[in-house]
Amino acid sequence: MVSEKKLAKASGHKRVSPAAPRDAERVTGFQIGGIGPFGLKQPLPVLLDETTAQHDEIVINAGARGTMIRIATVDLLRLTGARIVDIRVE
């Protein structure tokens, strides 16, 4: 679970909320359920929770609904330029 308050602060916004499915699909070029950090129509900032970043590998969406990839966390960070932040609901 992601804290909207913490995510807003980490991303430099006053408030954040989940995108409507139609907007998310339009911006990313992927269907809901398959949106990952790679191959987006336009690059978007990637934030990774600090607790998740402690794992050697993570599983993320891979561009199609129901398609997942396992990736080394260090590779995800390197390839996306992700920032590690505290955004987890406590």
Residue frames as a rotation matrix with the C-alpha (Angstrom) as fourth column:
MET 1
0.578 0.816 0.000 0.00
0.816 -0.578 0.000 0.00
0.000 0.000 -1.000 0.00
VAL 2
-0.497 -0.719 0.487 1.25
0.734 -0.647 -0.207 3.44
0.464 0.255 0.849 -0.94
SER 3
-0.029 0.404 -0.914 0.64
0.762 -0.583 -0.282 6.49
-0.647 -0.705 -0.291 1.22
GLU 4
0.459 0.262 0.849 -0.71
0.811 -0.514 -0.279 9.27
0.364 0.816 -0.449 -0.99
LYS 5
0.992 -0.106 -0.073 0.58
-0.054 -0.858 0.510 11.84
-0.117 -0.502 -0.857 1.50
LYS 6
0.277 -0.953 0.125 4.11
0.052 0.145 0.988 10.42
-0.959 -0.268 0.089 1.44
LEU 7
-0.014 -0.231 0.973 4.01
0.943 0.319 0.090 9.98
-0.332 0.919 0.213 -2.34
ALA 8
0.833 0.358 0.423 2.95
0.479 -0.848 -0.227 13.60
0.277 0.392 -0.877 -2.80
LYS 9
0.808 -0.570 -0.147 5.82
-0.290 -0.603 0.743 14.80
-0.512 -0.558 -0.652 -0.64
ALA 10
0.042 -0.850 0.525 8.38
0.301 0.512 0.804 12.52
-0.953 0.124 0.277 -2.34
SER 11
-0.039 0.010 0.999 7.24
0.991 0.126 0.038 13.62
-0.125 0.992 -0.015 -5.81
GLY 12
-0.889 -0.398 -0.228 7.15
0.396 -0.916 0.057 17.33
-0.231 -0.040 0.972 -4.97
HIS 13
-0.489 0.800 0.348 3.38
0.161 -0.310 0.937 17.72
0.857 0.514 0.023 -5.28
LYS 14
-0.587 0.374 0.718 0.82
-0.778 -0.507 -0.372 19.12
0.225 -0.776 0.589 -2.88
ARG 15
0.123 0.667 0.735 -1.54
-0.603 0.639 -0.478 16.15
-0.788 -0.385 0.481 -3.42
VAL 16
-0.785 -0.239 -0.571 -1.64
-0.605 0.491 0.626 12.99
0.131 0.838 -0.531 -5.51
SER 17
0.132 0.796 0.591 -4.33
-0.608 0.536 -0.586 10.47
-0.783 -0.282 0.554 -6.33
PRO 18
-0.410 -0.270 0.871 -4.51
0.374 0.821 0.431 7.41
-0.832 0.503 -0.236 -8.56
ALA 19
-0.802 0.112 -0.586 -5.05
-0.552 -0.514 0.657 8.16
-0.228 0.850 0.474 -12.24
ALA 20
0.370 0.923 0.107 -8.32
-0.659 0.342 -0.670 7.16
-0.655 0.177 0.734 -13.80
PRO 21
0.126 -0.336 0.934 -7.79
0.333 0.901 0.279 3.94
-0.934 0.276 0.226 -15.80
ARG 22
0.783 0.238 0.575 -8.47
0.614 -0.143 -0.777 5.69
-0.102 0.961 -0.258 -19.10
ASP 23
0.869 -0.495 0.020 -5.91
-0.492 -0.867 -0.077 8.42
0.056 0.057 -0.997 -18.32
ALA 24
0.226 -0.813 0.537 -3.29
-0.470 0.392 0.791 5.90
-0.853 -0.431 -0.293 -17.19
GLU 25
0.271 -0.070 0.960 -3.69
0.629 0.768 -0.122 3.91
-0.729 0.637 0.252 -20.40
ARG 26
0.940 0.115 0.321 -3.55
0.324 -0.602 -0.730 7.04
0.109 0.790 -0.603 -22.57
VAL 27
0.720 -0.689 0.083 -0.39
-0.683 -0.681 0.264 8.37
-0.126 -0.247 -0.961 -20.90
THR 28
0.014 -0.778 0.629 1.50
-0.538 0.524 0.660 5.07
-0.843 -0.348 -0.411 -20.70
GLY 29
-0.169 -0.013 -0.986 0.29
-0.961 0.226 0.162 3.25
0.221 0.974 -0.051 -23.80
PHE 30
-0.896 -0.152 -0.417 -0.43
-0.067 0.975 -0.211 0.11
0.438 -0.161 -0.884 -21.74
GLN 31
0.149 0.977 -0.156 -3.60
-0.045 0.164 0.985 -1.46
0.988 -0.139 0.069 -20.39
ILE 32
0.175 0.037 0.984 -4.36
-0.967 -0.182 0.179 -1.32
0.186 -0.983 0.004 -16.68
GLY 33
0.846 0.075 0.528 -2.86
-0.283 0.902 0.326 -4.43
-0.452 -0.425 0.784 -15.11
GLY 34
0.647 -0.651 0.398 0.20
0.762 0.565 -0.315 -4.32
-0.020 0.507 0.862 -17.35
ILE 35
0.809 -0.323 0.490 1.70
-0.139 -0.917 -0.374 -0.91
0.570 0.234 -0.787 -16.70
GLY 36
0.550 -0.736 -0.395 5.36
0.809 0.354 0.469 -1.15
-0.205 -0.577 0.790 -15.74
PRO 37
0.496 -0.392 -0.775 8.25
0.043 -0.880 0.473 1.31
-0.868 -0.267 -0.420 -15.77
PHE 38
-0.600 -0.791 0.120 9.67
0.110 0.068 0.992 0.30
-0.793 0.608 0.046 -19.20
GLY 39
-0.785 0.173 0.595 8.55
0.620 0.232 0.750 1.18
-0.008 0.957 -0.289 -22.72
LEU 40
0.035 0.824 -0.566 6.22
0.630 -0.458 -0.627 4.02
-0.776 -0.335 -0.535 -21.76
LYS 41
0.602 0.261 0.755 5.07
0.771 -0.436 -0.464 6.51
0.208 0.861 -0.464 -24.41
GLN 42
0.377 -0.506 0.776 6.81
-0.279 -0.861 -0.426 9.20
0.883 -0.056 -0.465 -22.39
PRO 43
-0.443 -0.609 -0.658 9.27
0.457 0.478 -0.750 8.56
0.771 -0.633 0.066 -19.57
LEU 44
0.625 0.631 0.459 7.77
-0.183 -0.453 0.872 9.04
0.759 -0.629 -0.168 -16.12
PRO 45
-0.259 -0.723 0.641 9.57
-0.862 -0.126 -0.490 9.34
0.435 -0.680 -0.591 -12.79
VAL 46
0.303 0.279 -0.911 9.91
0.098 0.942 0.321 6.01
0.948 -0.186 0.259 -10.98
LEU 47
-0.111 -0.262 0.959 9.78
-0.927 -0.321 -0.195 5.92
0.358 -0.910 -0.207 -7.18
LEU 48
0.043 0.038 -0.998 10.55
0.082 0.996 0.041 2.70
0.996 -0.084 0.040 -5.32
ASP 49
0.837 0.318 0.445 9.66
-0.398 -0.204 0.894 2.27
0.376 -0.926 -0.045 -1.68
GLU 50
-0.039 -0.954 0.299 12.69
-0.935 -0.070 -0.347 1.82
0.352 -0.293 -0.889 0.53
THR 51
0.051 0.116 0.992 11.35
-0.637 0.769 -0.057 -1.43
-0.769 -0.629 0.113 2.01
THR 52
0.929 0.308 0.205 10.82
-0.021 0.598 -0.802 -2.91
-0.369 0.740 0.562 -1.46
ALA 53
0.651 -0.732 -0.202 14.28
-0.583 -0.311 -0.751 -1.74
0.487 0.606 -0.629 -2.50
GLN 54
0.036 -0.654 0.756 15.82
-0.931 0.254 0.264 -3.98
-0.364 -0.713 -0.599 0.18
HIS 55
0.658 0.249 0.711 14.91
-0.046 0.956 -0.291 -7.10
-0.752 0.159 0.640 -1.84
ASP 56
-0.449 -0.883 0.138 17.52
0.026 0.141 0.990 -8.51
-0.893 0.448 -0.040 -4.24
GLU 57
-0.942 0.241 0.233 14.85
0.264 0.105 0.959 -9.04
0.207 0.965 -0.162 -6.91
ILE 58
-0.466 0.872 -0.153 11.34
-0.288 -0.313 -0.905 -7.78
-0.837 -0.378 0.397 -7.47
VAL 59
-0.574 0.406 0.711 8.50
0.784 0.524 0.334 -8.75
-0.236 0.749 -0.619 -9.81
ILE 60
-0.526 0.353 -0.774 6.90
-0.223 -0.935 -0.275 -6.00
-0.821 0.028 0.571 -11.90
ASN 61
0.610 0.767 0.199 4.35
0.125 0.155 -0.980 -5.66
-0.782 0.623 -0.002 -14.69
ALA 62
-0.456 -0.858 0.236 5.84
0.271 0.118 0.955 -6.20
-0.848 0.499 0.179 -18.13
GLY 63
-0.843 0.016 -0.537 3.60
-0.413 -0.660 0.628 -4.32
-0.344 0.751 0.563 -20.54
ALA 64
-0.439 0.767 -0.469 0.61
-0.374 0.319 0.871 -6.66
0.817 0.557 0.146 -20.88
ARG 65
0.249 0.633 0.733 -2.10
-0.954 0.028 0.299 -7.67
0.169 -0.773 0.611 -18.47
GLY 66
0.936 0.155 0.315 -0.93
-0.263 0.904 0.338 -10.77
-0.232 -0.399 0.887 -16.59
THR 67
0.604 -0.797 -0.020 2.65
0.463 0.371 -0.805 -10.56
0.649 0.477 0.593 -17.88
MET 68
0.944 -0.310 0.111 5.28
-0.256 -0.479 0.840 -10.12
-0.207 -0.821 -0.531 -15.21
ILE 69
0.410 -0.881 -0.236 9.08
0.071 0.289 -0.955 -10.09
0.910 0.374 0.181 -15.09
ARG 70
0.840 -0.340 -0.423 11.49
0.473 0.074 0.878 -10.74
-0.267 -0.937 0.223 -12.27
ILE 71
0.515 -0.670 0.534 14.31
0.191 -0.518 -0.834 -8.20
0.835 0.532 -0.139 -12.23
ALA 72
-0.201 -0.671 -0.714 17.24
0.954 0.031 -0.298 -7.50
0.222 -0.741 0.634 -9.96
THR 73
0.685 0.513 -0.517 16.43
0.660 -0.738 0.141 -4.42
-0.310 -0.438 -0.844 -7.93
VAL 74
-0.097 -0.801 -0.590 19.80
0.201 -0.596 0.777 -2.84
-0.975 -0.044 0.219 -8.80
ASP 75
-0.788 -0.151 0.597 18.99
0.597 0.050 0.801 -3.27
-0.151 0.987 0.050 -12.51
LEU 76
0.267 0.942 0.205 15.56
0.942 -0.300 0.150 -1.69
0.203 0.153 -0.967 -12.09
LEU 77
0.569 -0.108 -0.815 17.18
0.406 -0.826 0.392 1.27
-0.716 -0.554 -0.426 -10.34
ARG 78
-0.479 -0.866 -0.140 19.88
0.225 -0.276 0.934 1.61
-0.848 0.416 0.327 -12.98
LEU 79
-0.707 0.187 0.682 17.58
0.707 0.176 0.685 1.28
0.008 0.967 -0.257 -16.00
THR 80
0.271 0.923 0.272 14.80
0.861 -0.359 0.360 3.56
0.430 0.136 -0.892 -14.78
GLY 81
-0.595 -0.511 0.621 16.73
0.130 -0.823 -0.553 6.05
0.793 -0.248 0.556 -12.67
ALA 82
0.441 0.857 -0.266 14.28
0.381 0.089 0.920 5.24
0.812 -0.508 -0.287 -9.88
ARG 83
-0.397 -0.447 0.801 14.58
-0.574 -0.560 -0.597 7.05
0.716 -0.697 -0.034 -6.58
ILE 84
-0.352 0.237 -0.905 14.29
0.647 0.761 -0.053 5.14
0.676 -0.605 -0.421 -3.34
VAL 85
-0.578 0.287 0.764 11.80
-0.509 -0.858 -0.063 6.86
0.637 -0.425 0.643 -1.03
ASP 86
-0.929 0.366 -0.061 9.58
0.251 0.499 -0.830 6.15
-0.274 -0.786 -0.555 1.99
ILE 87
-0.645 0.749 -0.149 6.07
-0.690 -0.488 0.534 5.89
0.328 0.448 0.832 0.52
ARG 88
-0.630 0.362 -0.687 4.70
0.308 0.929 0.207 2.84
0.712 -0.081 -0.697 2.35
VAL 89
0.323 0.793 0.517 1.55
-0.483 -0.331 0.811 3.05
0.814 -0.511 0.276 4.45
GLU 90
-0.753 -0.638 0.162 2.50
-0.430 0.291 -0.855 2.35
0.498 -0.713 -0.493 8.05
